[in-house]
Amino acid sequence: LLGAHLILDGNTTFPESMIEALNQHQCTSLSAVPDLFRILLERTSFRQTETPSLKYMSVAGGALEHSLSVEISHSISPARFFVMYGQTEATARLAYIPPEQLANVSAGCIGQAIPRVTLEVVDETGLPVEPETVGELRARGPNMMLGYWGDPAGTRERIRDGWLYTGDLATRNESGWMFIKGRRNALVKILGYRVHPADLEEFAMRSFPIAQAVAVPFESKNVGTRLALYIKPTVSEPELSVSELTAVCRKNLPRQMVPDHIHVVNSFPLNHAMKVDRQRLSQLVKEDALNQSLLKY
């Protein structure tokens, strides 16, 4: 027989207590969403605290910056850190990055399929695309849902010919590893072009010394859909000039990707799932009524 204790700790108001709970209960694993790991790194003694009982940690439910993933992996060694990708409809894992390969991957990588799961990137007709070509990620395996309760239309939309269509845009490389490019339904049309906010976020993370970037679309009364960019600076680089950030964007991005607004913030509003509340950010821009307690500059 095999058994385990499951410790539920929702005390994010005092995150240091979560570190204490790891040792108090001699936990062997910790699974959390990206924003909780950011909180542990920023507000607790996570880096300095030894956790001898810990065997592994895993992150899922969103994207964690690659630099932070590598930092966590080093901090908890010899315990292992698994970056995972999945969906509730797949109960709930589809892919993972082997911990020993984590330092060698690039942003957006979700690694390879978990055992007994097949992943494909396909075009709008359901045909597999060539490597490095963007398409929709679909999955097949014994862990896929049977369907949505009481929603046959929704089930038909997501499950087709035995495949679960994830709604995520992705590419694969020659080795079969997958890279997420954003949600299919997050695409917006700006100046006649299809734009994905994740592309702006990736550019910002690559170009600026920042901890996190979130791009959201909003409707401008006179010019239609535009993008706003929220940036959270690192502790070591707290001073960021919005005018300089804007100049870099205008110089290096096509017009449709240049954000109309850039805001440097201390923190991001989170929803009940501990994920960045993008709807709230879009609404703040649309209303032109930013909460000054959120803004750093």
N, C-alpha and C positions, 0 to 999 in steps of 0.2 A: 504494500500500500504506500501511496505517496500523499503527502499533505503539506499545507502551508498556511501561514497566517497572512491575512491581507490587512495592512494598516492604511486607513484613510485619514489624511491630514489636510484639511482645507484652510489652515491658518496662514494665509498669505499676508494678513495684516502684520503678523510677527514672524517673518520667514525664518529667522534664526532658530525658532522652535522646531522647524522641520529638520534642520541639520541635527539638532539634539535628539529628535525622535529616531533618526537613522541608527544612532548608537544605542539609545535607550532600549530599542526593540531588537537590536542586532539584525537589522534589515540586510538582506542579501541582494536586493535589487530596488531600483527606483525608476519609475516610468512617469513622464510628465510631458506637457506641451512646451513649445519653445519659450514662451514668455515666462513660465515658471523658472526655467533654467536661467534666463536673463536676470530675474529677480534674485536668485540664489547667488549669482556671480557678483551682482552690483550691491546687494544689501546685507550679505551675510559673510561669515568666516569660512565659506565653502572651500576656498582654495587652501586654507591653512589647516582645516580640520581633517584628522585621520579617521577613516571609516573602515576598520579592519574586517568587518563582517561582509562588506559590500563585494559582490561578485560582478555585477554589471548594472549599467544604467541604459535607458533607452528613451529616445525622443521621437515623437510623432505628433500629428495633428496640426502641422504647419511647417514652415521652413525656418531653420535655425542657421544663422550666419556660419559659413564654413570656418572662419577663424575661431568662433566660439566653440564649435564642435571639437576642433583640434585642441583647444585649450582645456576643455572639460576632459577629453580623453587623456591628456597628459596628467591632469590633476588627480584623477581617480586611479591611475595605473598602480598595481597590476590588474585592477578591475577593468572590465571592457565597456566601451561606450558604443551603443548601436544607434545609428541614425536610420530611422525606418519610415516607410511610406505606406499608407493604406487608406481605406475608407470604411465607414460603418457598414456599407453594403457588402463588404468583403470580410467581415468579422475578424479582425479589422486590419490585417496586415497583408501587403502585396509584395513589397520589395524592401531590401535593406542593403546597407553598405558594410561589408566585413570590416570590423574595427581596425585590422592591420592595414587596410587600404585607405583609411579615412584621410590621412595626410596627403594622399596623392590625387584626390579627386578635385574637380572644379565646382564652382557654385551651381546649384540647381540639380546636382547629381543625386539620384535616389538609389543608385546601385543596380543590383540584379534581383530577379524574382526570388521569392522564398521557395523552399522545396514544394513541389507538386502544384505550383502556380505557373502559368504561361502568360507572358506579357507581349503585346504587339502594339506598334504604332501604325495607324491606318489612316487612309484618306476618307473623304466623305462618302465614298462608295463601299467602304469596308475592305479595301485592298491594302496590304502592307506597303509602306513607303520605303524609299531608299534610306540608308544611314544618313544622319545629319539633316533629314527633312522633317519639318514640323507636321504632325498629325495628331489625331486623338489617341490617347492611351486606352487600350482595352485589356481585360484580364479574364482568364478562365482557370477554374480549379474547384476543388471540393468545398472551399470555404465561402463561395459566393452565395448571396442570399437567394431565396426562392422567389422573392418578389416583395412589393410593398403591400401591406395589409389594406384591403379595401380600395386599392388604386391600380386597377389593371392597365389603365392608359400610361401611368407613370412607369409601371413595370415593363411594358412593351418598349418604352422609350429608352430605358437603361439596359435591358437584357434583350439581346438580339442574336439569334443563332447560337445560343449557348455562351455568348460573351457578355461580360459586364462592361459597358461603356462608361468610363470613369468621369467624362466631362473635362478631363485635364488635357491640355496640349503638351506634347512631349516630342523629344527626338531620341534616337538611339545611336550609339557609336558602333564601330566595326566589331567591337567585342560583345555587343548586346547589352551594354549598360544603358540605363535610361536617364534622361534629363528633363525635368519638368520646366515648361515654359509659361505656365499660367493656366487659369481656368478658361475654358472655351467661351463661357457666357460672360467673361469679364472683358472681352474685346469691345472696344468702343470705336466709333468712327469720328475722326477729327480732320477737318479740312479735306474730306473725301477719302482719307486713308484709314485703314484698320490699324488700330494701335492697342497694344496690351500694356497696362500699367506696370506689369512686372518687368518689362524691358527698361523702363525709366528707373525703377528701383535698382535693377542690376547695374545700370550705368552709374547711378549715384554711389552705390557701395564700392564700385571699382575705382571711381574718380576722386572721392572725397574721404578724408580721415574721420569716418563716422561709425557709430555703433549699429544704427538701424535706419532704414529708409522705407517709407510707405507712400505710394502714389495712389491717388484716388481721382476718379472722374467727377465732374460737377457740371451742371447746366448753367451757362452764362446767358443772361437775358438777351444780350445783343449779338453774341457770336456763336452760340450753340455749345456743344460739349468741349470742355477743356480739361487739363490735368492740373492738380495741385500736388505738391511734393512736401511731405513732412519729414524732417531729418532730426535724428537724435545724435548729438555729438558724443565722442568718446570722452572718458574722464581726462585723458592726457591731452586732448585737443578740444577744450571747451569753447574756444573763441572761433566762431564761424561767421563770415560776412555773407549776408544774403545777396548783396550785389555781386560779389565775386562768384558765388555759386551760380547765380543766374547767367553771368558772363560765360562761364565754362559750359553750361548747358547750351546756350545760344551758339557757341563756337563749334560744338562737337555733335549736336543732335539735329536731325531734320526738324523743320518748323512744327510739324504735328506732334512731336514728342516733347517740345520745350514746355515746361510747366508755366502756367500763368501766375501761379502763386507758389512761393517757397516759404515754409515756416520751420524755424528751428525750435524744438520743443524739449522739455525735460523728460516727458513721459508720454505714452499713448493711452487713450481710453481703451479699456478692455471690456469685452462682452462676458456673458455668463460662462462661456467656455474658456476663458482666460486667453482669448485671441484678440488681436487688435480690432477694435470696432470701426471698420471702414465706413459703414453707413453713417456713423456719428461724425466722422471726419468730413465726409462729403457734405453732410448737412451743415456743419459749421462753416464751410467755405460758401455754400449756397446762400446761407443766411447772412454772410458777411458779419458774423457776430461771434468771433473767436473768443473762447474763454481765456481771459488774460492770465489766469492761474496756470493754464496749460503751457502758455508761451514762455520761452526763456528769454528771448530778445524781441 
